Structure formats: C-alpha cells, structure tokens
Amino acid sequence: MTTRLHDLSGDAVGDFVRERWGGLLEEIGAGAGERYAAGEAFPRGFLARAAREGLHRLSMPKDVGGEGMGSNVWGRVLEEVTRQCDEAAFPLVVSMSTSIAFTLYQSGDAALAENYVRPLVAGELTATLGFTEDADFWSWETELTRDGEGGVLSGRKSYVTGGLLSDVFLVYAGSGEGRLAACLVRHDDPGVTLTPANGIGFQSAGMAVLTMDGVRLAPERILTWTDGLDHSQLYLNERRSMQAAWTVGRMRALVDRCAARLRTATRQGRPVLDYPNVAAGLGRMHIVTDAARTMTHDVLDRQARGETDLTYDAKISAAKHFSAEQSMLIAHEALRVLGGHAFYGDEFYGRYLRDCTGLIPAGGTQHSLEITIGNMVAKHLI
Ligand SMILES: Cc1cc2nc3c(=O)[nH]c(=O)nc-3n(C[C@H](O)[C@H](O)[C@H](O)COP(=O)(O)OP(=O)(O)OC[C@H]3O[C@@H](n4cnc5c(N)ncnc54)[C@H](O)[C@@H]3O)c2cc1C
C-alpha cells in the first residue's frame, strides 16, 4: 500500500491504480473488443478478484471492512480505473455495486450492514439498480403488496446495468396510494427472471430485463414501504457523481488513444500533428475533458467534505450533465482529427461512441437535470 494515495494531484492516483491493480486491469481489458462485438458480459470472476484485491473496499467505512478513504478518493480511482481498463463495463458495474453498498450503509441499519454491505465490500455479492420501466413512476407496473409482515413483488424493470452479473437488486415499486417502496431482491429468489437486454452500447455490461413474478420478500428485505422516492434520490444523487467520474475516465482514455495514433500518423510526408488543424482538434478534446474533470473533482471533494445536498445537488447534476455532453463532443472531434481510422481502423472508437450515447439518458435525462437546475436558479436556490 502506497502513501501516495493521499496526494490527489497530478498522476499520483494513476500511479496508485497502476501499482495496485494494473495487471488485473490489463487482463480484464484484454478481451474487451471481442466481448463487445459478441455481446457477451465480462466474466463475473473479475468482480470477485478485484474485490479481493481491495478495489471495492477503498472508500467504504472501516466498520464494514472498508479502507475509509472517502468519495473524493474513490471517484478519482474510479476515473483512473476507467481510463486504464479497456473493458469500460467493468468499472461501471463495480461502481453501481459500491454506490448501492454506500446507500445501504447510510441507512444505519446493522442487519443490512452485516448481510449486504459487508459482502458487497468483500465482493461476495454484486448489486445493481432496478428502477426504470419505460413509464413514469406513478404508472409503474411493479407493485409491492403486503403479505403478513413481508411483501409480494411483481413487475418488470426494463434495463438493468450489470443485471446478468449481479446477485442483489435494489428495486423500487409502487406500494399503493401513489407511494413508492424500496426493497432488495436476490437473483435466485423464486419468481425472479433475468434476460439479456439490448441497447446501443454497453454490450459487455450484462444489461438485463428483470422480471419479478410473485416474489416473496421477508420484512428485512423491505427498506421502506412509503419513502421510496426520497430513498431513490439519495441513491441517484450519489450515483451521478460516480457516473461523471466514469465518464471523465473514458474521455481521458479517448484523448490518450487519439494522441497516440496521431503521433504516429503521417500525411504528405509530415506528421499529421504538424498540421495546426489536427493539433487544435486534439487541444479542444483536452480542454473540455479537463474542464469536465475539474468539475467532477470539485463535486467529489464537496461530497467528501459533506457540503453537498444529499437528495439533490445541483453541482453534482451539472457534473453529470456536462461530462455526458462533452463525452459526445470529443467523439465527434476524434472523427474529425483521425479521419477514417476512427470509423474503421480501431474498434475502440465505436465502443466509446455507442457507450457515451447512453450517458445522455442514464442517471436522469439531460432535460430533467436542466429543468430542475433552471427552476433552482429562478428561485435563487443556487
Ligand atoms: C446506459 C444506461 C444504463 C441504465 N441503467 C439502468 C439501471 O441500471 N437501472 C435502471 O433502473 N435504469 C437504468 N437505465 C434507465 C435510465 O435510468 C432511464 O433511461 C432514465 O432515467 C430516463 O428514463 P426514461 O427512459 O423513462 O425516459 P423519460 O424520463 O421517459 O424521458 C423521455 C423524454 O421525456 C422527457 N420527460 C420525461 N418526463 C418529463 C417531465 N416531467 N417534464 C419534462 N420532460 C420530461 C425526458 O426529458 C426525455 O426527453 C439505464 C439507461 C441507460 C441509457
């Protein structure tokens, strides 16, 4: 364990990630392109191995087996893991799981900490989110009904990140009279079915449709019968900063890859980087990536200092929004500066582009973030 992790500047976090997990990340990344083309989820075993090597526990509090380094460190490490690992789905799925572990920890429930948070931190379990079902939540099909002390859950969640790789699902459901419940469902509960889901991108992230048919839940699995909306906001708010960190890591990987290619390309007997239009394109890519990174680090630091609103933080939403927009902008720029290479010379750019389109709706649509932030500005709330 290096002491340099306490230095969050420059390349220290990158060096730390390389030293601790570099070999593993290379191994995980090695088959990424082929898996993506085949639509195969990355092997589950990588999650357990990374957890054994301490990735999941980094930011979690010490009383649940973590290293207690906080979200500012974890977000930066997540960014670096995403930058260094060519299997972009891997850090995405890890971070979904750690975000859920963190949300469950925040509840202060000792049984949840023992039965879920600790195993999630140790990598014995992986968790993800079952929220969306192609309808607004007042019209959801998923319903939790009372059954003695517990409940019975039926419904369908349409697009679950890492669904095929996860053991536990944090599911939100209608519970009557316009209320939302939150509960924990396990992949092997009777009545649970997981089927592969198709989308534009994230082909190796084990995307799934989660179907629940009369799933019986003991009372300890029901986190709340009535405050599911607030509960989901706690999760989504924290999640957005991690989504931004993932995005910045992927943007940096794109800029690195683009620069490496441009350093070796020549046209008309000259290195293409000698052409000012090409150098300027690379410069533009770096500038917006660095701005998204600075914004994301700022919210990570605010979170670590306890300065963010836990249910809806405008700066966190802005970091998610800005990084998603800029990730698409630099994909466009890469196509300009690389010529046909980005389209047919290296499949990395196709994966990048397809995945980044998903950042526009994921974690709350860009529109919804703009509307909320606009209303907050109008009311002098920010
Ligand atoms: C890559 C990716 C990963 C995902 N992973 C998961 C996951 O793990 N678990 C999960 O549960 N979900 C997941 N989702 C789903 C994601 O959370 C939703 O797609 C997202 O929240 C948007 O919801 P929606 O698709 O219902 O779109 P909608 O909210 O229906 O949006 C459709 C359009 O209507 C607009 N709109 C909707 N309501 C309003 C309103 N009140 N006022 C004004 N405009 C409005 C939106 O801005 C948008 O333009 C994932 C999605 C993607 C793309």
The ligand as a Tripos MOL2 file, in Angstrom:
@<TRIPOS>MOLECULE
LIG
   53    58     1     0     0
SMALL
NO_CHARGES

@<TRIPOS>ATOM
      1 C1        -26.7540    3.1550  -20.3400 C.3       1 LIG1
      2 C2        -27.9570    3.1060  -19.4700 C.ar      1 LIG1
      3 C3        -27.9310    2.4010  -18.2870 C.ar      1 LIG1
      4 C4        -29.0620    2.3120  -17.4880 C.ar      1 LIG1
      5 N1        -29.0210    1.5590  -16.3490 N.ar      1 LIG1
      6 C5        -30.1320    1.4540  -15.5910 C.ar      1 LIG1
      7 C6        -30.1360    0.6660  -14.4080 C.ar      1 LIG1
      8 O1        -29.1380    0.0470  -14.0460 O.2       1 LIG1
      9 N2        -31.2690    0.5770  -13.6920 N.ar      1 LIG1
     10 C7        -32.4000    1.2550  -14.0440 C.ar      1 LIG1
     11 O2        -33.3910    1.1580  -13.3530 O.2       1 LIG1
     12 N3        -32.4150    2.0260  -15.1510 N.ar      1 LIG1
     13 C8        -31.3270    2.1260  -15.9290 C.ar      1 LIG1
     14 N4        -31.3480    2.8930  -17.0520 N.ar      1 LIG1
     15 C9        -32.5550    3.6190  -17.4000 C.3       1 LIG1
     16 C10       -32.4280    5.0960  -17.1160 C.3       1 LIG1
     17 O3        -32.3770    5.3200  -15.7370 O.3       1 LIG1
     18 C11       -33.5820    5.8160  -17.7840 C.3       1 LIG1
     19 O4        -33.4960    5.6050  -19.1760 O.3       1 LIG1
     20 C12       -33.5850    7.2990  -17.4570 C.3       1 LIG1
     21 O5        -33.8310    7.5200  -16.1070 O.3       1 LIG1
     22 C13       -34.6410    8.0340  -18.2730 C.3       1 LIG1
     23 O6        -35.9050    7.4790  -18.0640 O.3       1 LIG1
     24 P1        -36.7990    7.0500  -19.3120 P.3       1 LIG1
     25 O7        -36.0050    6.1660  -20.1760 O.co2     1 LIG1
     26 O8        -38.0950    6.5500  -18.7690 O.co2     1 LIG1
     27 O9        -37.0150    8.3860  -20.1160 O.3       1 LIG1
     28 P2        -38.1060    9.5070  -19.8280 P.3       1 LIG1
     29 O10       -37.9300   10.0470  -18.4500 O.co2     1 LIG1
     30 O11       -39.4560    8.9990  -20.1600 O.co2     1 LIG1
     31 O12       -37.6980   10.5690  -20.8700 O.3       1 LIG1
     32 C14       -38.2340   10.6490  -22.2120 C.3       1 LIG1
     33 C15       -38.2640   12.1220  -22.5950 C.3       1 LIG1
     34 O13       -39.3070   12.7580  -21.8750 O.3       1 LIG1
     35 C16       -38.7980   13.8320  -21.1160 C.3       1 LIG1
     36 N5        -39.5530   13.9050  -19.8620 N.ar      1 LIG1
     37 C17       -39.9510   12.8770  -19.0830 C.ar      1 LIG1
     38 N6        -40.6210   13.3660  -18.0100 N.ar      1 LIG1
     39 C18       -40.6350   14.6880  -18.1440 C.ar      1 LIG1
     40 C19       -41.2040   15.7480  -17.3680 C.ar      1 LIG1
     41 N7        -41.8330   15.5280  -16.2240 N.pl3     1 LIG1
     42 N8        -41.0100   17.0070  -17.7880 N.ar      1 LIG1
     43 C20       -40.3570   17.2580  -18.9440 C.ar      1 LIG1
     44 N9        -39.8120   16.3030  -19.7250 N.ar      1 LIG1
     45 C21       -39.9650   15.0470  -19.3350 C.ar      1 LIG1
     46 C22       -37.3220   13.4790  -20.8930 C.3       1 LIG1
     47 O14       -36.5130   14.6220  -20.6250 O.3       1 LIG1
     48 C23       -36.9790   12.8520  -22.2360 C.3       1 LIG1
     49 O15       -36.7350   13.8810  -23.1590 O.3       1 LIG1
     50 C24       -30.2450    2.9860  -17.8740 C.ar      1 LIG1
     51 C25       -30.2630    3.7130  -19.0600 C.ar      1 LIG1
     52 C26       -29.1620    3.7640  -19.8590 C.ar      1 LIG1
     53 C27       -29.2290    4.5190  -21.1510 C.3       1 LIG1
@<TRIPOS>BOND
     1     1     2 1
     2     2     3 ar
     3     2    52 ar
     4     3     4 ar
     5     4     5 ar
     6     4    50 ar
     7     5     6 ar
     8     6     7 ar
     9     6    13 1
    10     7     8 2
    11     7     9 ar
    12     9    10 ar
    13    10    11 2
    14    10    12 ar
    15    12    13 ar
    16    13    14 ar
    17    14    15 1
    18    14    50 ar
    19    15    16 1
    20    16    17 1
    21    16    18 1
    22    18    19 1
    23    18    20 1
    24    20    21 1
    25    20    22 1
    26    22    23 1
    27    23    24 1
    28    24    25 2
    29    24    26 1
    30    24    27 1
    31    27    28 1
    32    28    29 2
    33    28    30 1
    34    28    31 1
    35    31    32 1
    36    32    33 1
    37    33    34 1
    38    33    48 1
    39    34    35 1
    40    35    36 1
    41    35    46 1
    42    36    37 ar
    43    36    45 ar
    44    37    38 ar
    45    38    39 ar
    46    39    40 ar
    47    39    45 ar
    48    40    41 1
    49    40    42 ar
    50    42    43 ar
    51    43    44 ar
    52    44    45 ar
    53    46    47 1
    54    46    48 1
    55    48    49 1
    56    50    51 ar
    57    51    52 ar
    58    52    53 1
@<TRIPOS>SUBSTRUCTURE
     1 LIG1         1 GROUP 0 **** ****
